Amino acid sequence: LAQSESSRPWFAVLNYMEAHRPLVPERHFREKVMTPAEVERSYEVDRSWTGMWEFTAGLREFSAEDLRVMQGTYDAALLELDGLFAQLLASLAAHGDLDNTVVILTSDHGELLGEKHMLDHQFSLHGALTNVPLVIRAPDRFAPGRETRPVSTRDLYPTVLELASIEVPGGGSERSSQSLFRPRESRARLSEYTAANTKTLKVLVDKHPGFDIEPFERQLRALRDGDAKFIWSSDGRHELYDLARDPGELHDRAEGDPASTQRMQEELDAFLAHLDGLGLQRDEAPVPSQEHREMLESLGYGVSGESEKHDRPKN
């Protein structure tokens, strides 16, 4: 920022990793959210990738105390992240740029911390993963306050372009995204889990020969419309929740309310047909270059190709 020309516009993306594995917040942040005993335990509890995946797969258990410690460690990491973000805002202010800069804080996913007997952020489209923060500071463009109408991180694309006085190519899609300057009172929103992490499944099979990975190889799509949330599964294990009465998604109503399940299935089909009409290739991920592959792996993201898929064990 100190070397930039103040008269020229600039764009930057900062990917904070504090609230992500390996979760190593400084001790004083842990002390703010945990008891002394929990702080000490937080340095001992197994938070390895394999341990979390084994818990999710039902191959091991964690005590209620260990889960509380994991949750506390995550909260401590969020506190550290808040402090670092405050430093960024202070730096912008010190350079005289804060009031002339659009600042957006959001996340690509949440984190499972024991919900549904799961840890990490795989194999699920439940609210612990799909509900993320979205904060925008744009002086003279957005008034301070909380937006109660339904929005999505997909809405950032048309919103940022509008803030920059750039027209959305092709006019945009009123169904898949909507400028946050004009949120609608009601709308359906889609989340997708298009493929299971084959690296995770391979680790589990290697450590537990004979483990059946089939229940975890499914694709998922979630459609939320008002208080109704429908989770479609490629293996037919669909789910339906009433978020007004059941915000934690603890009581699946799919079998008990077949009429509502069918209605949400039809709404999801119509939504996907609309996206298909836009020519979006949702299920075909681009093949990363070697440079991008090495960059992703340096951040801890394995990039598996078709040739690396692990054969399903026969039980």
N, C-alpha and C positions, 0 to 999 in steps of 0.2 A: 504494500500500500504506500509506503514511504517513497518508493521509486516510481510509482505510477503517475501518469499525467492526469492531473485533476480534471482537465477538460474533456477527457475521453471516457466513455462508458466502459465498464468492466464487469465480468461475470466470474464467480468462483464457487466451487462446490467443496465443502469440507466434510469429510467422512470421519466423524468421531467414532472411535472403537471402544470407548470406556465401558459402555453397557453391552459388551459382547465378550465372548470367551477370549482370554482366560479369566476375565473379571478379577482384577487385582487393585481394587481401590485402596488408597492410603488408609492407615489405621484410624486416623482421627475422623474420617468419614464413617467408618464402621461403628465407631463409638457413639455416633449420633443416633444410630438406628437400632443398635443391638446392646444387650446386656454384656457386662464384662465376660461372663462365661461363654456367651454366644460369639463374642469377638474372638476369643481363643479358639473355639471350635471351628470358626470360619477358616482358619489356616490349616485345618486337619481334614475336613470333610472332603470326600472324593468328588471332585467336579470335573473329572476327565471326560473326554468325548465318549469313550466306551462305556463308562459308568452311567452316563445320562441316557445313552441309547439302550443299554440293557434295562434300565428302569422303565423306559417307554415301551419296550418290547415285552415287559412282564418277566424278565429273566433275573431280576434282582429287586430288592426293596431298599428304601431309605426310611429311616425313622422320621416321625413327625418333627423331632428336634432338628434333624439334619435338613429337612425341607425348609423349616423356618430360618435356619442359618443361610441356606442358599438364597431365600427370598430377601433376607437382610443384606447379604453381600451385593445382590443386584440393586437394591435400593441405595446402598452406599456408593455404588458405581454411578447411579443416576445423580446423586448429590455432587460427585466429582465432575461429572459432565456438565451439570448446571454451572458450576464454578468456572469451568473452562469457557463455556459459552458466554458467561458474563464478562470474561476477559476479552473475548472477541468484540463484544458490543462496546466495551470501554476503549478498546483500541480504535474502533471506527469513530467513536466520539472524539477521541484525542486528535485524530487527523482531520476532524471537521467533516467526516463523510456520513455519519450515522443518519442524519435527517435527509440525506439525499440518496439513501441506499434502501432498496427493498430487502428485508431480511426474512427468510423463511426457515422455520425449524420444523422438521418432520422426521419420520422414520420409515424404513422399508418393511418393518415387521415388528411385532411385539415379541414376547418371550413366554414360554410355558414354564411355570415354576411349581409344578405338581398337579395343576389342573388336568382332569381327565387321565390321571396317572401318567403324565407326560412331562418331559423336560426338553429344553432346546427349542427349536422352531421348525420342526418338520412334521410331516404326516398328518397335518391338521389344518382346518380353516375355522377354528373356534375363535371367539372374540378376543381371547388373550393374545392372539397373533394378528388378527385383522383390525383391531381398534388401536390406532396409533395417534400420537400427538400431531397436530397441524396448527402452527402458529405463524401468522404473517404480520409483520410490522412494515407498513407503507404509509408514512406520514402524508396527510392530505388526500389519501386515496381510500383508506379503510378507517372507520371510526373505531376506537377501542371498544371491546365488548366480546361477548361469546355468541357464536352462531349456533342457533338451535335447529336450523333446517339441515336435512341430510346432505353431506358433502363427501368427497372422495379425493384421495391423492391424485387420481387421474385428472382432477380439475385444475391441477397446478399448470398443466401445459397451456390451455387457453388463457388462464389467468395471467401468467407471466408474459405471454405474448401481448395481451391487452395492456398490461402495465408498461410495456416497451413500445406501445403504439404500433404493433406488428399484427397484420391480419392473419388469422388462423388459416393455414393452407387448406383448400377445399371446403372451407366454411365450417369445419369441425363436425362433430357428431353430438346432437342434443341428447342422445341416449347414453353414450358411454362416458362423456365428460361434459362439464358445464362450467362456464366462467364463474368464479366465486364472487364476482360483482353482481351476479343475477342468480343466486341459488333458488331452486324451485321448492315449493312447500312440501312436495312429496316426489319420490323417485325410487326406483329400484337400483341397487348397486351390486356389482359382481366382483367376486374374488376367485382366483384360480390357483390350484396346486397341480401343475401339469405333468409332473413326473417325480417319482420317488428318487431319493439320493442313493444311487447304487453303491457308492463308496461306504455309506453307513451300513447297508444291508450286507455287504461283503465282510465287513469287520465282524458283524454279529454271527454270520455263518462260520467264519474262520474260527471264532472263539467258542461257538456252540454248534458243533456239527449236528446236522439234522434239524436245526431250527427252521421252521416254516416261514418264509418271508412273504408268502403270497398275500396275506392280509395287509401288508404294508406297501405293496407295489401299485396300489390303486391311484387313479387320478381323482381329484376332488374339484367341485365347483360349488360356490356358495352364493346364493342370491338373497339379499335382504331387502324387504319391501315393507316399510313401516315397522311394526313390531314382529313381523313374521320373518323367520330366517330358515331357508331350505338349503341343506347341504346334499348335493348329488354326489354319488360315488360310482365309479366305473364298475364296481363289483356288486352293485345293487343294494348296498347297505346305506340307503338314504336316511337323512335325519331331518326333523322339523322341530322348531322351537318357537315358543311365544316369549319374546324378550321382555315384554311388559311384566309378565308374571314370573319369568324365569331368566333373568339377565345373565346368570352364570351358565346357561345352557346345560342344565343338569337333568332335565326331563324330556326325553325324546318323544314327540307326539306323532311320528310318522305312521306307525301302525294303528294307533288309536284314532287318528283323524284322517282317513284315506282321502276324503273329499278335498281337504285343504292341501294335502300332499300332492294330489293330482293337479290342483290349480297352480301351485307353485312350480311344479314340473313343467306345465304348459307355459308359464310365464318365463321360466328359464330358457326353454326351447325358443321362444319368440325373441328373447334378448340375444341369444347366440346367433340366431338367423339374421338379426339386424347387423351384428358385428361381421358376420360372414359376407353380408352385402356390401360392407365397406372395404372388402378385400384384405382384412387383417389376418395375418397368419399367426394365430395365437399359440399353436402347438408345435411350430417349427422353429426351434432356437437356432440362431446362426452359429456356424462353426467358428470358434475363436482362433485368431492367429496365434503363432507360437509366442509372440511378445505378450499378447493379452493372457494367454494360458499361464505363462510364468508369473505375470503380475497377480492374477487371481490366486494362484497357488501360494505366492508369498504372503497373501492375506489369510491363508487358511482355507481357501475354497478349492476343493478338488474339482477338476473338469474332466468328467468321464465321457468317453466316446462310445459308440455302439460296440466297438470291438472289446471294450473293457467291461461290458456288462457281465455280471456273475450269473452262472447257470443256476437255476432254481433247483434246490435239492429235492429229491424224491423221497416222500415219507411213506 
